[in-house]
Amino acid sequence: MKYFSTRNPEHVVTFREAVLSGLAPDGGLYMPESLPRLSAEVLERMNALSMQEVSTEITKVFASEDIDDAGIERIIESAINFPAPVHFLAPDIASLELFHGPSMAFKDFGARFMAQTMSWFTRNDNDPLHILVATSGDTGGAVALGFYKVPGVEVSILYPKGRVSELQEKQLTTHGHNIHAYEVEGSFDDCQRMVKEAFQDKDIRSRLRLTSANSINISRLIPQTFYYFNAVNQIDRVSDGNRHRPLVFSIPSGNFGNLCAGVMAKKLGARIDTFLAATNVNDTVPRYLASGEYSPMESIATISNAMDVGTPSNFERLLKIFSGDHQSFCEWIIGYRYSDEETKYGMAECHEKYHYISDPHGAIGYLACRDHLASRSDNPVGVFLETAHPIKFPDSVENAVKVSIPTPPQVGTLLEREKKAYQIPAKLDALKQHLLV
């Protein structure tokens, strides 16, 4: 399969080129030339497979021209080695828990897959690869852990000062070695802009072999399709009757990589009826769905900080998937928006009603799922994505649910480790001075 730029369909590259370059030269994002629907026979066979086996089969669809079967199996074995369980709160509503990896966030799927894929592609290279990535919270920790001490790779992570939780900050600033953290005096959108500007800077590109680990990199999106297929399999196995019920996936959304991956999975044949684009007050996409007009905004800080994105990069990919047709977009995706106060109420209600502790992002997914199910009469199963462990947001979660969050083993002594980060203004020149030393 080949990959094209969202800004120039004539610019076509291999999977290897798309992964290692991250962003197209014209600033566009890479997309597969086709998303072929898998046959009924293949989909039925996949229904009986494990998460790793499903991941291997899907990866072959996207990468088999560049990576042989043995290489794909090795990548999946090293990267996708933790579960993504579906936890039913009630017969009609469930949580898809994506926080069982090392950084306790769904970004582990993409970051670890990307690290192993890049390592496989560069295993015989002499020039180091430099990864430049912006994070609104969880991407940074997942990338840091995924690429820590990977040979031949240097990583620079930009994050907005004062807009990530203490645990998130520790996850991306305490490694050292080949992981470099930059605390930017600005918003996530500023960090993301600086990354894009760096990719288009001729001086930087001439001196560094640059790529990205944000969801702008196609190798971040592909592994996010895995858990949609696996979740459908789990739901169908709980009860054979579930196979005849519509499935609704409610996705807490910021940069919209997770939703884009879900749409790709549905295109491939995953049995999904509807997607809910659940946002905080940074509601660029819900407003687009309501009006047909795309109007980016300055991001607003909220308690669901990983979703504080006013200009979501992956909207560009979604437009390509739906050929720019607003009606087609709306047939698959429904938008919901919630304030901080509503998010706090969602965490409290989820715990009181179901004895389930969600993080602020998952709570927004829960609220959209709850509200949408109330509008349906066809008996769907609603699944909201629990994208990060609530321990990453202890103050807002514990204030809402009035109980202490059990500490998972991944935390360990992390909070006691020393922070190491460069503080820089939100200007490319400031970042450039560090990158080109």
C-alpha positions in Angstrom: 0.0 0.0 0.0 1.2 3.5 -0.8 0.5 6.8 1.1 -0.4 10.2 -0.2 -0.3 13.7 1.2 -3.6 15.2 2.3 -2.5 18.4 0.5 -1.3 16.9 -2.7 -2.7 13.5 -3.8 0.0 13.3 -6.5 2.7 13.1 -3.8 2.9 9.4 -3.1 5.4 7.5 -0.9 5.9 4.1 0.6 4.9 3.2 4.2 8.6 3.4 5.2 8.9 6.9 3.8 5.7 8.0 5.4 6.7 6.7 8.8 10.3 8.1 8.8 9.4 11.5 7.4 6.2 12.0 9.6 4.9 15.0 7.7 4.8 15.5 3.9 7.1 18.2 2.5 4.0 20.3 1.7 2.8 20.2 5.3 0.2 17.6 4.6 -0.5 14.4 6.5 0.0 11.0 5.0 -3.0 8.8 4.4 -3.2 5.3 2.8 -4.3 5.4 -0.8 -7.2 3.1 0.0 -8.9 1.6 3.0 -10.1 -1.7 1.6 -13.0 -3.4 3.4 -11.9 -6.8 4.6 -13.9 -9.8 3.4 -16.6 -11.3 5.6 -14.5 -14.5 5.9 -11.5 -12.5 7.2 -13.6 -10.5 9.6 -15.3 -13.6 11.0 -11.9 -15.3 11.4 -10.5 -12.2 13.2 -13.4 -12.4 15.6 -11.8 -15.4 17.3 -8.2 -13.9 17.4 -6.3 -12.4 20.4 -5.3 -8.7 20.5 -1.8 -9.5 19.2 -3.2 -11.7 16.4 -5.7 -9.0 15.3 -2.9 -6.4 15.5 -0.7 -8.5 13.2 -3.5 -9.0 10.6 -4.3 -5.3 10.5 -0.7 -4.3 10.2 -0.3 -6.5 7.2 -3.0 -4.5 5.4 -1.0 -1.3 5.8 2.7 -2.4 5.8 3.2 -5.7 4.1 4.9 -4.1 1.1 7.6 -2.7 3.3 7.9 -5.2 6.2 7.8 -9.0 5.9 5.6 -11.1 8.0 8.4 -12.0 10.4 9.2 -8.3 10.9 5.5 -7.5 11.5 5.2 -10.3 14.1 8.3 -9.1 15.9 7.0 -5.5 16.0 3.6 -6.5 17.4 5.2 -8.9 19.9 7.4 -6.1 21.3 4.8 -3.3 21.1 1.4 -4.7 21.8 2.0 -6.7 25.0 -0.7 -5.3 27.4 -4.5 -5.6 27.3 -7.3 -3.3 26.4 -10.3 -4.8 28.3 -13.9 -3.8 27.8 -15.5 -3.3 31.2 -19.3 -3.4 31.3 -20.8 -1.0 33.7 -24.3 -2.1 32.7 -25.7 -4.3 29.9 -25.9 -1.2 27.5 -22.8 0.7 28.5 -19.1 -0.2 28.8 -15.7 1.3 29.2 -12.9 0.4 26.8 -9.9 0.7 29.1 -6.8 1.9 27.3 -4.6 2.7 30.3 -3.0 -0.7 31.0 0.3 0.1 29.2 3.5 1.5 30.8 2.5 5.2 30.6 -1.1 4.5 31.6 -2.7 6.1 28.5 -4.0 5.0 25.1 -0.9 6.7 23.5 1.1 3.6 24.5 -0.4 1.7 21.6 0.8 4.2 19.0 4.1 5.2 20.6 5.3 1.6 21.2 4.3 0.5 17.7 6.0 3.5 16.2 9.2 3.0 18.2 9.4 -0.7 17.1 8.6 0.1 13.5 11.1 2.9 13.3 13.7 0.7 14.9 13.1 -2.0 12.4 13.3 0.5 9.4 16.6 2.1 10.7 18.3 -1.0 12.1 21.1 -0.8 9.5 21.4 3.0 9.3 24.3 5.1 10.5 22.6 8.5 10.7 20.5 9.0 13.9 16.8 9.7 13.6 15.5 12.8 15.5 11.9 12.7 16.7 10.2 16.0 17.4 6.8 15.8 19.1 4.3 18.1 20.8 2.1 16.9 23.7 -1.0 18.1 25.5 -0.4 15.5 28.2 -0.2 11.8 27.5 1.6 11.6 24.2 4.9 12.8 25.8 5.0 10.2 28.5 4.1 7.4 26.0 6.7 8.5 23.5 9.4 8.9 26.2 8.8 5.4 27.5 8.4 3.9 24.1 11.6 5.4 22.7 13.8 5.5 25.8 17.3 4.2 25.0 16.1 3.0 21.5 19.4 2.9 19.6 19.9 5.6 16.9 17.0 7.7 18.0 16.9 11.1 19.7 13.6 12.5 21.0 12.6 16.1 21.7 9.2 16.6 23.4 7.4 20.0 23.6 4.8 20.5 26.2 2.8 23.6 27.4 3.9 25.0 30.7 1.4 24.6 33.5 -1.1 22.7 31.3 -0.1 19.1 32.1 -0.6 17.2 35.4 2.3 16.5 37.7 2.4 12.8 36.9 2.2 13.6 33.1 5.1 16.0 33.5 7.2 13.5 35.4 6.6 10.9 32.8 8.1 13.0 30.1 10.8 15.0 31.9 12.6 12.4 34.2 14.3 10.1 31.7 17.3 11.9 30.3 19.6 9.9 28.0 18.0 10.3 24.5 14.8 12.0 25.7 14.8 15.8 25.8 11.9 17.8 27.2 11.0 21.4 26.4 8.6 23.3 28.6 7.0 25.9 26.3 5.6 29.2 27.5 2.3 28.8 25.6 -0.5 26.4 24.7 -0.5 23.0 23.1 -1.4 24.6 19.8 1.8 26.7 20.1 3.8 23.5 20.6 2.1 21.9 17.7 2.8 24.9 15.5 6.4 24.9 16.5 6.8 21.3 15.5 5.2 21.9 12.1 7.4 25.0 11.5 10.5 22.9 12.4 9.5 20.4 9.8 9.3 23.1 7.2 12.5 24.9 8.2 15.2 24.2 5.6 18.1 24.7 8.0 16.7 22.1 10.5 15.8 19.6 7.8 19.2 19.9 6.2 21.0 19.1 9.5 18.7 16.7 11.3 17.0 13.5 10.1 13.6 14.6 11.4 10.3 12.8 12.0 7.4 13.1 14.4 5.7 10.9 16.9 2.5 12.9 17.1 -0.7 11.5 15.6 0.4 13.4 12.5 2.6 10.3 11.9 0.6 7.5 10.2 2.3 4.9 12.3 0.6 6.4 15.4 -2.9 5.9 13.9 -2.6 2.4 12.5 -2.2 0.7 16.0 -5.1 2.7 17.3 -7.3 0.7 14.9 -6.3 -2.5 16.7 -8.3 -1.9 19.9 -11.5 -1.1 18.0 -11.5 -4.5 16.4 -10.5 -6.2 19.6 -13.3 -4.3 21.5 -15.9 -5.5 19.1 -14.6 -9.0 19.5 -14.9 -8.8 23.3 -18.4 -7.4 23.2 -19.6 -10.1 20.9 -18.1 -12.8 23.1 -19.9 -11.5 26.2 -23.3 -12.4 24.6 -24.0 -13.8 21.2 -27.0 -11.4 21.1 -24.7 -8.5 21.1 -23.8 -9.3 17.5 -27.2 -8.0 16.5 -27.0 -4.7 18.5 -25.6 -1.5 17.1 -22.3 -0.4 18.6 -21.7 3.2 19.5 -18.2 4.3 20.3 -17.9 7.5 22.3 -14.4 9.0 21.9 -12.9 11.8 24.1 -11.4 14.0 21.4 -8.7 16.6 21.2 -6.4 16.2 18.2 -8.8 13.6 16.7 -6.3 10.9 16.1 -8.3 8.4 18.1 -11.5 9.2 16.2 -9.7 9.1 12.9 -8.4 5.6 13.7 -11.9 4.5 14.6 -13.2 5.7 11.3 -10.4 3.8 9.5 -11.3 0.7 11.4 -15.0 1.0 10.4 -13.9 1.5 6.8 -11.9 -1.8 7.1 -15.0 -3.6 8.3 -15.1 -3.2 12.1 -18.7 -3.6 13.2 -19.3 0.0 14.4 -22.5 1.9 13.9 -21.8 5.4 15.2 -19.0 7.5 16.6 -19.5 10.3 19.1 -16.9 13.1 19.0 -16.9 14.1 22.6 -15.0 17.3 23.4 -14.6 19.7 26.2 -15.1 23.5 25.5 -12.5 23.2 22.7 -15.3 22.2 20.4 -14.1 22.9 16.9 -15.3 19.7 15.4 -18.8 19.5 17.2 -19.3 23.1 15.8 -18.3 21.9 12.3 -20.7 19.0 12.6 -23.5 21.4 13.6 -22.9 24.1 11.0 -20.7 22.7 8.2 -18.2 25.4 8.8 -14.7 24.7 10.1 -13.5 27.5 12.4 -10.5 26.7 14.5 -10.2 28.5 17.8 -7.6 29.4 20.4 -7.4 26.5 22.8 -8.8 27.0 26.3 -7.3 25.3 29.4 -9.6 22.7 31.1 -9.3 19.8 33.6 -9.3 17.4 30.6 -6.1 18.9 29.4 -5.1 16.3 26.7 -8.2 17.5 24.8 -7.3 21.2 24.9 -6.8 21.5 21.2 -8.4 24.3 19.1 -6.9 23.3 15.7 -7.0 19.5 15.5 -4.5 18.2 13.0 -6.3 15.0 12.2 -9.4 16.9 11.0 -7.5 17.2 7.7 -7.4 13.4 7.5 -11.1 13.0 8.4 -12.0 15.4 5.6 -10.1 13.3 3.1 -11.8 10.1 4.3 -15.2 11.7 3.7 -14.1 13.5 0.5 -14.9 16.8 2.2 -18.6 16.0 2.3 -20.2 17.4 5.4 -23.3 15.1 5.1 -21.2 12.0 4.9 -19.2 13.2 7.9 -22.4 13.6 9.9 -23.8 10.2 8.9 -21.0 8.5 10.9 -20.1 11.1 13.6 -22.2 13.0 16.1 -20.6 15.8 18.2 -21.0 16.5 21.9 -19.4 19.2 24.1 -19.1 19.5 27.9 -17.8 22.1 30.3 -15.5 21.5 33.3 -18.5 21.5 35.6 -20.3 18.9 33.5 -17.2 16.9 33.4 -16.9 16.9 37.2 -20.6 15.9 37.4 -19.9 13.1 35.0 -17.1 11.7 37.1 -19.3 11.8 40.2 -22.3 10.2 38.5 -20.3 7.4 36.9 -18.8 6.5 40.3 -22.1 6.9 42.2 -24.2 5.0 39.7 -21.7 2.3 38.6 -18.9 2.4 41.2 -16.5 3.2 38.4 -13.7 5.8 38.6 -13.1 7.6 35.3 -10.6 10.3 34.5 -11.8 13.7 33.2 -11.4 12.6 29.6 -13.2 9.3 30.0 -15.9 11.2 31.9 -16.6 13.3 28.8 -16.8 10.1 26.8 -19.2 8.7 29.4 -21.5 11.8 29.3 -21.7 11.7 25.5 -22.4 8.0 25.6 -25.1 8.4 28.3 -26.8 11.2 26.4 -26.7 9.5 23.1 -28.1 6.2 24.3 -31.0 8.1 25.8 -31.9 9.3 22.3 -31.9 5.8 20.7 -34.7 3.3 20.6 -32.8 0.5 18.8 -31.0 -1.0 21.9 -27.4 -0.1 21.1 -24.3 -0.9 23.2 -22.4 2.2 24.0 -18.7 2.1 24.6 -16.8 5.1 25.9 -13.0 5.2 25.7 -11.2 5.5 29.0 -8.1 7.0 27.6 -5.9 7.5 30.7 -5.7 6.1 34.2 -7.5 8.4 36.7 -4.3 8.5 38.9 -2.9 10.9 36.3 -5.4 13.5 37.4 -5.7 12.9 41.2 -7.0 16.3 42.3 -9.9 16.7 39.9 -10.9 13.0 40.1 -10.7 12.7 43.9 -12.6 16.0 44.4 -15.4 14.7 42.2 -15.7 11.1 43.4 -14.7 11.7 47.1 -12.6 8.5 47.3 -8.9 7.9 46.9 -7.7 6.5 43.6 -5.8 3.1 43.9 -2.2 3.6 42.8 -1.3 1.4 39.9 2.2 -0.3 39.8 3.3 1.8 36.9 3.6 4.9 39.2 6.3 3.4 41.5 8.7 6.2 42.6 8.0 8.3 39.5 6.9 11.4 41.5 10.1 11.4 43.5 12.3 11.6 40.4 14.0 14.9 39.3 12.5 16.9 36.5 14.8 17.8 33.6 13.4 20.3 31.1 14.5 23.3 29.0 12.2 26.3 29.4 11.7 28.2 26.1 9.3 30.7 24.7 6.8 29.7 22.0 9.1 30.6 19.1 10.8 28.4 16.6 14.1 30.2 16.9 14.3 29.3 20.6 13.8 25.6 19.9 16.2 25.8 17.0 19.0 27.0 19.2 18.7 23.8 21.2 18.1 21.4 18.3 21.1 22.5 16.3 23.8 22.8 19.0 
